[in-house]
Amino acid sequence: MTRTFSRLAASTAVAAGLVLSAGATAHAEGTHVKDKASDVGLVPDIRSDAYDVLGYQASIDSGIDLRGMRVNHGSTTVTLRLKFAQLGPETNVSMQFRSNGRREVTHYLLSVSKRRAIVLDPEASDTCSVPLKTRTGRKGILRATIKRSCLGNPDRIKVQGGVFSGDLASEQGALHVDPISNTQVRAPSWTRWLTSG
């Protein structure tokens, strides 16, 4: 992606809503994406393109500094498990999915509250509700488990996205973002293709 994750998160969330979910599945094909440590971005005003990368301690103090993501594609569910240096209570998730070799995004996962997320299709139709489970604090974890039927029962998927905190509903104010990538700071990286287990 050429846009910063903040612009992606803002436009997606403002236009459609928020959602997320994570967990573990037996007999699933999975992958782990390690995130660059202490690379949280600060967008002083979500209406602008300004973007600053925070330092080590400021990234941790933001409450959204990711350390990695585990994705499992099982026979009935897709699960996500996000690990943080320190997870704060105001963290939101914005994920994208591609299915069956397609180049375009086929579904979005966006958090709508601390305990619930939704899956959206490209037309921003709400297809499923997804419960969220979190353990805040040091070495915090956020989990989501999505029914494969919510994603159209794909044979293969790719996942990318990240986390953010800030007031997207008002379309103004500051935003903290951390896209999931082991190579980039401002944009997320796609996982490899994962076949249903």
N, C-alpha and C positions, 0 to 999 in steps of 0.2 A: 504494500500500500504506500502511496506517495503522501497522503495526508497524515498529519500527526494523529495519534490515537485519541487525543482530546477532542479533535474536531469530529472524528468518527463517533465517539461516545456521545458527544453533545447532540449531533444531528440525529442519530439513531434514537437516543432516549427521548429527546424532546418530541420527535415526530411520532414515536410509537410506544414508548414505555420502557420498563426495565425487567431483567430476569436472570436466574441462575440456579444451579443444582450440582451436587457432587456425591461420590460414594465409591463402592467397590463391587465388582461383578465377577462371578466364577466363569471360567472358560472364555475370557475376553482377550482380544488382541489389544495390547496397550502400549503406550509410549510415555516417556517422561521428558518434559522440556524444562531445562534449568534456566532460570531468569538471571540476568545480570544483577549483581547485588548493588543495593544503594543507588538506584538510578531513577528514583521518583521524579516526575516532571511537575513543575508548577506552572499553571496557566493563570496569570494574574486576573484576567478577564476573559471569560469564554467567548465573548464576542470578537476577540482579537486573535491574531496568530502568534502572539508573544508566548515563548516557551523557555523556561529555565530548568536545568537539571540540578536537583538539590544535592548537597554533600551527604556524606555517610550518616551522621547522626540525625540530620534533618529528614533524610529519607526514612529512617527507622521511626522517628517521632511522628511522621505523617500517618502511621497506622495502616498503610497500604503497600509497604515495601515487600514485594513478592520474592520468594526464593525458588519457586518452581511450581509446575503443574503436572499432574498425572491424569491421563485420559485413558479410559478403558471402553472398548466397543464390544459389548456382549451380545448374546442372542436376544435379549429382551430389553436391555437398557444401555444407555451411554452414561458413564459416570465421570465426573470431574472432581479432582482433589487439589486445591490450591494451598500451598504452604507459604507462610509469611515470616519475616523477621519478628514483627510484632503486629498483630491484627487489631485494628481499632473498630469500634462499634458502628461507625458511619461508612464503612466500605461497601461499595456496590460493584457488581460484575456486569461486564458487557462482552459476550462471546459471539463468534460467527462460525457457521458450519457450511461446508461444501460437501455435496453428496455425489457418489457414483461417477467420479471423474470430471464433474462440471467445473468450469472456471469461475462461475458466478456464485455468490453466496445464496444458499437455499433456505437457511433458517438463522434466527438470532435468539440468543438467550440473554435476558436482561432482568436484573433484580428490581422488584417493585417495593420491597420492604426488607426488614432484617431476616424474615423467615420465609419469604416467598419470592419466586421469580416466574417469568412467563417465557414461553417459546413463541416467537413470531415468524410468520413467513415473509417473503420480500414485499408483499402488499401491506404489511404491518397488521395483518389479522392475527388475533390472539388464538393460538391453537391449543396450548396446554398450560396448566399451572404446575410449577415445580417447587417442592419444599426445599428450603435451604437449612443446612446445619452448620453452625460455626462454633469454634472455640477461640474466643478472643484472648488477647494478651500475648506474652512472649511465645514465639514459635507457634503462632495461631494457625488454625486450619479452617478452610471453608469447603464444604462438600455439597455436591448436587448430583441427583440421579434423575436422568431424563428417560422416559419411555421411548423406545425406538419408534413406536407408532407416531409420536409427536414430531419426529423428524422424517416421516414418510417411509419408515422401515428400510433405510438405505443399506446396500451391501457394503459400501465403503464410505468413510467420512474423513475429512480433514477439519481441524479446529484451530482457531486463532482468537485472540482477544486480550483482555486485561481487566484491571480494576481501577476504580476512581472514587473520589469523595468530593462532594461539593453540591451546590443547589442547582441542578440542571433545570428544574421546573420553572424557575424564574428567568432562565436564560441570561443571567448576569452573575457577577461575582467570580471568585477564584475557584480553581479546580485543581486537584491533585490527581495525577494519572500514573499508572505503571503498566505499560504494555508488556506482555509475556514474550520475551525473546532472549536468547543467549548470545546474540550478536549485535542487536540494535538497541538503541535507547529510546527513540521516539516512535517506533512502530512495532506492532506485534509480528511474530513469525508463524507461518502455518506449520502444523505438525505434518508428519508423513501420512500417507493414506493408511487408514486402519480398517481392516476387514472385520465384519461381524463374527464373533466367536461362536 
